[in-house]
Amino acid sequence: MAISEHGGGGAHILVFPYPAQGHMIPLLDLTHHLALRNLTITILVTPKNLHFLKPLLIKHPSIQPLVLPFPPTDSIPDGVENVRDLPSGGFMYMMGALVHLYDPIVDWFRNHPSPPVAIVSDMFLGWTNRLAGELKISRYVFSPSGVMALSVIYNLWRHIPKRNDPRDENEVIEFRDIPNYPSYEWWKLSPLFRSYVEGGPHSEVLLASNVGNIESFGLIINSFTELERGYLDYMKKFLGHDRVWAVGPLLPSEEERVGRGGANEILAGEIKSWFDQFEDATVVYVCFGSQAVLTNKQMEMLALGLEKSGARFLWSCKEPTKGHKVGEYGIIPSGFEARVSGRGLIVRGWAPQVAILSHPAVGAFLTHCGWNSVLESIAAGVPMLTWPMGADQFANADLLDELKVGSRVCEGERTVPDSNKLARLVASSVSDENGAPIARAKVLSKAAQESIGKVGSSYKALDNLGDHFSKP
Ligand code: UDP
């Protein structure tokens, strides 16, 4: 497949990202790779998310944005932020609202002189499979989750496991046909699935959406063969077909690392200068993704653990949003910054994470195990301290255990970490004791880089996908 700088001209596809940073960022990176493969691309967003497309549209002027008004809905309750059309803690409400884009998309499609031959849409937009059926085109699910985690999710929605005792949140659910037989206490399963079982809001949308994913024509997944080979083989068996493309890790180019997701360049420069004074692998980076905001008690114990560890660290903390009770979240304990001055840096808001992880001074990443964070850390060769909180993060943390590049620090969205345990693990993650995980992380990093290099498995999968769309 020939790579083109300008894109456009080939088969027309509609890309539809789900509006949350952890979902949108990798699908925009994928869109860039598809545009390089000469496809004609339309990308659908609601108005307040249009600005996220700016870097992509500058690089690929041939990509057409399709901006549809956010559907009128009364289904988003107070406290669930909707001001930027980005959900904050209200995934199922957002999913329920976006279903109302069905008719506007049909209208757009029917009036288009050369409408798309396929739709590539996020896994939280499973209803687009039904839409694709009506339009007589193929739907490809984009999974921003890894293959192991998706195997668990798909099993849940196909088999709908029951609990013996519906009040027992600790009842263990086993997945006997997935490689390595993962098992999880009920409370660790996907919150969307638990909400469905408990008859929560938009239950039927959730079920239809997930069944739509499993039944979709193809699956495009942000992972790479060498990382999850056994799970990929399993997934193909589970789906009953081979139309599965592992195209990851989807990462920004070197020049685009800093601005990704909206980080600011001045801050990135300051962070780099701060890191530059330290030796290799001596700083711990702490960040819990784009959504999680810690309670004040969690903040206090995390701060105490970092303080007691004596280690250098950069902690990126999210500010509370409208959905968080005022005064109960995200407060940095008073005096903390002064006490750790010189060895601890706190960044409030959005940090340039990919640039941070690629700095040689970073030796470990304390993460909530969001899949993008996991892949970014693997790509940078940085072992992780894991604190899975929800969604697919428990499966991701298990995969890191299996790969021996993760040490479990804490578990659960509401759990308050033990500051002594945290201090011990943080300190050892940047001490000489950590040689083995660092060496393993470097091996994975090499494999990741090779997979996206010209003869690598993910690069070839992207080529193959591009050709696949173009087939009559
Ligand atoms: N991210 C970032 N800066 C931040 C927080 C997050 O650049 O301060 C990026 C991070 O690099 C990753 C994404 O946002 O690409 C978060 O996705 P992930 O799957 O790790 O977690 P989620 O936000 O979905 O829980």
Boltz pocket constraint, residues with backbone or C-beta under 6 A from the ligand:
constraints:
  - pocket:
      binder: B
      contacts: [[A, 21], [A, 22], [A, 23], [A, 25], [A, 144], [A, 260], [A, 261], [A, 263], [A, 287], [A, 288], [A, 289], [A, 290], [A, 291], [A, 292], [A, 316], [A, 349], [A, 350], [A, 351], [A, 352], [A, 353], [A, 354], [A, 369], [A, 370], [A, 371], [A, 372], [A, 373], [A, 374], [A, 376]]
      max_distance: 6.0
